């Protein structure tokens, strides 16, 4: 179980990174990028940012490339906005949990429709 401080830092980073991604990366060519969650190391020196990207596969690739290209800039802007002893090193990871959840719901619907009525 993470401490209250870790939870607060996670939420603060999630909010700040989400805002910076919205401002720094144009949605026209990269689709809509959402920050779903942030995982932070125990020493608060690195953070994994789980992002969801809404758009076609080409836009998703461009968005992920843009995130990695702008990572250092976003990290420095986070360092200015969030007062911590160390600015966490950001790492972006594509979060496909929404797509997996939709697929599970689709499978459950198919099972329900194919089951004989009782």
DRENDOVEX-604276 format. One record per residue (C-alpha): residue number from 1; residue in one letter; x, z, y. Coordinates in nm, 3 decimals, padded with zeros to 5 digits. Example, Ala and Ser with C-alpha at 12.3 -4.5 7.8 and 13.67 -1.06 7.14 Angstrom:
2
@n->1 res->A u->01.230 w->00.780 v->-00.450
@n->2 res->S u->01.367 w->00.714 v->-00.106
//
This chain:
118
@n->1 res->X u->00.000 w->00.000 v->00.000
@n->2 res->X u->00.141 w->-00.100 v->00.334
@n->3 res->X u->00.166 w->00.145 v->00.617
@n->4 res->X u->-00.057 w->00.134 v->00.920
@n->5 res->X u->00.237 w->-00.003 v->01.121
@n->6 res->X u->00.283 w->-00.295 v->00.881
@n->7 res->X u->-00.088 w->-00.375 v->00.899
@n->8 res->X u->-00.086 w->-00.368 v->01.278
@n->9 res->X u->00.227 w->-00.587 v->01.299
@n->10 res->X u->00.072 w->-00.833 v->01.050
@n->11 res->X u->-00.246 w->-00.864 v->01.253
@n->12 res->X u->-00.055 w->-00.894 v->01.578
@n->13 res->X u->00.167 w->-01.169 v->01.436
@n->14 res->X u->-00.132 w->-01.348 v->01.286
@n->15 res->X u->-00.312 w->-01.352 v->01.619
@n->16 res->X u->-00.005 w->-01.451 v->01.821
@n->17 res->X u->00.119 w->-01.723 v->01.584
@n->18 res->X u->-00.234 w->-01.866 v->01.563
@n->19 res->X u->-00.254 w->-01.889 v->01.939
@n->20 res->X u->00.092 w->-02.047 v->01.968
@n->21 res->X u->00.020 w->-02.302 v->01.696
@n->22 res->X u->-00.303 w->-02.395 v->01.873
@n->23 res->X u->-00.113 w->-02.443 v->02.201
@n->24 res->X u->00.208 w->-02.606 v->02.076
@n->25 res->X u->00.091 w->-02.851 v->01.809
@n->26 res->X u->-00.157 w->-03.123 v->01.911
@n->27 res->X u->-00.457 w->-03.161 v->01.677
@n->28 res->X u->-00.492 w->-03.537 v->01.726
@n->29 res->X u->-00.229 w->-03.641 v->01.478
@n->30 res->X u->-00.198 w->-03.321 v->01.275
@n->31 res->X u->-00.555 w->-03.209 v->01.214
@n->32 res->X u->-00.673 w->-02.853 v->01.265
@n->33 res->X u->-00.422 w->-02.583 v->01.173
@n->34 res->X u->-00.544 w->-02.230 v->01.107
@n->35 res->X u->-00.338 w->-01.920 v->01.040
@n->36 res->X u->-00.508 w->-01.752 v->00.744
@n->37 res->X u->-00.275 w->-01.460 v->00.687
@n->38 res->X u->00.074 w->-01.327 v->00.751
@n->39 res->X u->00.286 w->-01.151 v->00.493
@n->40 res->X u->00.563 w->-00.939 v->00.634
@n->41 res->X u->00.874 w->-00.797 v->00.468
@n->42 res->X u->00.924 w->-00.421 v->00.448
@n->43 res->X u->01.209 w->-00.437 v->00.700
@n->44 res->X u->00.993 w->-00.645 v->00.944
@n->45 res->X u->01.268 w->-00.906 v->00.973
@n->46 res->X u->01.090 w->-01.193 v->00.800
@n->47 res->X u->00.731 w->-01.308 v->00.783
@n->48 res->X u->00.549 w->-01.562 v->00.572
@n->49 res->X u->00.271 w->-01.737 v->00.764
@n->50 res->X u->-00.005 w->-01.876 v->00.541
@n->51 res->X u->-00.166 w->-02.174 v->00.713
@n->52 res->X u->-00.464 w->-02.388 v->00.629
@n->53 res->X u->-00.478 w->-02.747 v->00.749
@n->54 res->X u->-00.805 w->-02.932 v->00.786
@n->55 res->X u->-00.769 w->-03.307 v->00.789
@n->56 res->X u->-00.685 w->-03.600 v->00.567
@n->57 res->X u->-00.371 w->-03.585 v->00.347
@n->58 res->X u->-00.164 w->-03.779 v->00.603
@n->59 res->X u->-00.263 w->-03.534 v->00.879
@n->60 res->X u->-00.182 w->-03.240 v->00.650
@n->61 res->X u->00.169 w->-03.375 v->00.587
@n->62 res->X u->00.225 w->-03.435 v->00.957
@n->63 res->X u->00.094 w->-03.089 v->01.045
@n->64 res->X u->00.318 w->-02.913 v->00.795
@n->65 res->X u->00.618 w->-03.115 v->00.916
@n->66 res->X u->00.530 w->-03.028 v->01.277
@n->67 res->X u->00.505 w->-02.658 v->01.190
@n->68 res->X u->00.850 w->-02.662 v->01.035
@n->69 res->X u->00.988 w->-02.867 v->01.324
@n->70 res->X u->00.849 w->-02.624 v->01.586
@n->71 res->X u->00.926 w->-02.310 v->01.382
@n->72 res->X u->01.219 w->-02.197 v->01.595
@n->73 res->X u->01.027 w->-02.248 v->01.920
@n->74 res->X u->00.722 w->-02.063 v->01.788
@n->75 res->X u->00.947 w->-01.786 v->01.662
@n->76 res->X u->01.113 w->-01.747 v->02.004
@n->77 res->X u->00.774 w->-01.745 v->02.180
@n->78 res->X u->00.654 w->-01.478 v->01.937
@n->79 res->X u->00.967 w->-01.279 v->02.022
@n->80 res->X u->00.879 w->-01.289 v->02.391
@n->81 res->X u->00.513 w->-01.199 v->02.338
@n->82 res->X u->00.548 w->-00.931 v->02.069
@n->83 res->X u->00.778 w->-00.639 v->02.141
@n->84 res->X u->00.960 w->-00.549 v->01.820
@n->85 res->X u->01.317 w->-00.443 v->01.751
@n->86 res->X u->01.373 w->-00.766 v->01.557
@n->87 res->X u->01.173 w->-01.085 v->01.587
@n->88 res->X u->01.067 w->-01.175 v->01.233
@n->89 res->X u->01.201 w->-01.501 v->01.093
@n->90 res->X u->00.894 w->-01.715 v->01.032
@n->91 res->X u->00.834 w->-01.923 v->00.721
@n->92 res->X u->00.525 w->-02.142 v->00.695
@n->93 res->X u->00.346 w->-02.182 v->00.363
@n->94 res->X u->00.045 w->-02.402 v->00.296
@n->95 res->X u->-00.247 w->-02.181 v->00.192
@n->96 res->X u->-00.480 w->-02.366 v->-00.039
@n->97 res->X u->-00.701 w->-02.067 v->-00.123
@n->98 res->X u->-01.004 w->-02.216 v->00.056
@n->99 res->X u->-00.977 w->-02.537 v->-00.148
@n->100 res->X u->-00.932 w->-02.339 v->-00.471
@n->101 res->X u->-01.234 w->-02.124 v->-00.385
@n->102 res->X u->-01.446 w->-02.433 v->-00.320
@n->103 res->X u->-01.335 w->-02.581 v->-00.653
@n->104 res->X u->-01.431 w->-02.262 v->-00.837
@n->105 res->X u->-01.775 w->-02.264 v->-00.675
@n->106 res->X u->-01.817 w->-02.629 v->-00.773
@n->107 res->X u->-01.726 w->-02.551 v->-01.135
@n->108 res->X u->-01.970 w->-02.260 v->-01.143
@n->109 res->X u->-02.247 w->-02.486 v->-01.010
@n->110 res->X u->-02.171 w->-02.744 v->-01.280
@n->111 res->X u->-02.185 w->-02.476 v->-01.550
@n->112 res->X u->-02.512 w->-02.344 v->-01.415
@n->113 res->X u->-02.669 w->-02.692 v->-01.409
@n->114 res->X u->-02.550 w->-02.779 v->-01.761
@n->115 res->X u->-02.668 w->-02.451 v->-01.919
@n->116 res->X u->-02.998 w->-02.482 v->-02.107
@n->117 res->X u->-03.289 w->-02.302 v->-01.939
@n->118 res->X u->-03.375 w->-01.967 v->-02.096
//
